[in-house]
Amino acid sequence: MQVIVDTSVWIDYFKGGAHSSELDFLIDENLVATNEVVLAELVPFLRLKKQNRLIELLGNVSNVPMSIDWNNIIDLQVECLRSGVNGVGIPDLIIAQNALFHHCAIYSLDKHFRFLNDVVKLKCEVDPSVETIIQ
């Protein structure tokens, strides 16, 4: 199963943060994936910092194609609101919908994905032991 790595994890990884070994594991197992939303969040900052090699490497990561279903995004947001989950942004909903559509897991350090996981049974790990993502 591919694992869409959220922006929060990449930022932690680039800074040599506490979760670098988990992402290294996913990279070594060839499970890492990204999508256009994650890249749109990361690449502008990398360009400003002239991190062209990192941009090139991210371009080589498996890209899960986007096919945004706005009605499904609305349904996800309604389910969140019904469950008392407020403040989940549209980018996170798009990433979640993309993962659900393509049967991917998500690895994120963002608490919004924990809420989405509780509401729509998204296969998502927030600050996990990585082994739980791929089981």
C-alpha positions in Angstrom: 0.0 0.0 0.0 1.3 3.4 -0.9 1.6 6.0 1.8 0.9 9.6 1.0 3.4 11.6 3.1 1.8 14.8 4.2 3.6 18.2 4.2 4.2 18.2 7.9 6.2 15.0 7.7 8.4 16.3 4.8 9.1 19.5 6.7 10.1 17.5 9.8 12.3 15.3 7.6 14.1 18.2 5.9 14.8 19.7 9.3 16.3 16.4 10.5 13.4 16.2 13.0 12.2 13.5 15.3 10.3 11.5 12.7 13.1 11.2 10.1 13.7 7.5 10.8 10.0 6.7 10.2 10.1 8.4 6.8 13.5 6.7 6.0 11.7 3.4 6.7 8.9 4.2 4.2 11.4 5.4 1.6 13.5 2.2 2.1 10.4 0.1 1.7 9.4 2.0 -1.5 6.0 3.0 0.0 6.3 6.8 -0.2 3.9 8.7 -2.4 2.9 12.3 -2.8 0.3 14.3 -4.7 -0.1 17.7 -6.2 -1.5 19.3 -3.1 1.5 18.2 -1.0 3.9 19.4 -3.7 2.0 22.7 -4.0 2.5 23.2 -0.3 6.2 22.3 -0.3 7.8 23.4 -3.6 7.2 27.2 -3.3 9.3 27.3 -0.1 11.9 25.1 -1.6 12.2 27.3 -4.6 12.6 30.4 -2.4 15.4 28.6 -0.6 16.9 27.5 -3.9 16.6 23.8 -2.9 16.5 22.6 -6.5 17.9 19.1 -5.7 15.1 18.5 -3.1 12.5 19.7 -5.7 14.0 17.2 -8.2 14.0 14.4 -5.6 10.4 15.1 -4.7 9.5 15.0 -8.4 10.8 11.4 -8.5 8.5 10.3 -5.7 5.5 8.3 -6.8 2.7 10.7 -7.4 -0.9 9.7 -6.7 -3.0 11.3 -9.4 -5.6 13.8 -8.3 -9.2 13.5 -9.3 -11.1 15.9 -7.0 -14.7 15.0 -6.4 -16.1 18.2 -4.9 -19.3 16.6 -3.8 -17.3 14.0 -1.9 -15.2 16.8 -0.4 -18.4 18.5 0.8 -19.7 15.2 2.2 -16.4 14.7 4.1 -16.7 18.2 5.5 -20.4 17.6 6.5 -19.4 14.4 8.3 -16.6 16.3 10.1 -19.1 19.0 11.2 -21.7 16.4 12.3 -19.0 14.8 14.5 -18.0 18.1 16.0 -14.8 18.4 14.0 -14.3 22.0 12.9 -11.4 23.6 11.2 -10.3 20.9 8.8 -9.0 22.8 5.8 -9.9 22.1 2.2 -6.3 21.0 1.3 -6.5 18.3 4.1 -9.9 17.2 2.8 -8.5 16.9 -0.7 -5.6 14.9 0.5 -7.9 12.6 2.4 -10.3 12.2 -0.5 -7.3 11.4 -2.8 -6.1 8.8 -0.3 -9.5 7.2 0.1 -10.0 7.1 -3.7 -6.7 5.4 -4.4 -6.7 3.2 -1.3 -3.6 4.8 0.2 -2.6 5.4 3.7 -1.6 8.8 5.0 1.4 9.6 7.2 1.0 13.0 8.8 2.0 14.9 12.0 -1.1 17.1 11.5 -3.9 16.6 14.1 -6.6 17.2 11.4 -5.8 13.9 9.9 -6.4 12.2 13.3 -9.9 13.8 13.3 -10.5 12.7 9.7 -9.4 9.2 10.7 -12.0 9.1 13.5 -14.8 10.5 11.2 -14.3 8.7 7.9 -12.1 5.7 8.8 -9.2 7.0 6.8 -6.1 4.8 7.1 -4.0 7.5 8.6 -1.3 7.6 11.2 -0.5 10.8 13.1 2.9 10.6 14.8 2.8 6.8 14.5 5.1 4.0 14.8 5.4 3.5 11.1 4.8 -0.2 11.2 1.1 0.5 12.0 0.7 2.5 8.7 1.5 -0.5 6.5 -0.4 -3.2 8.3 
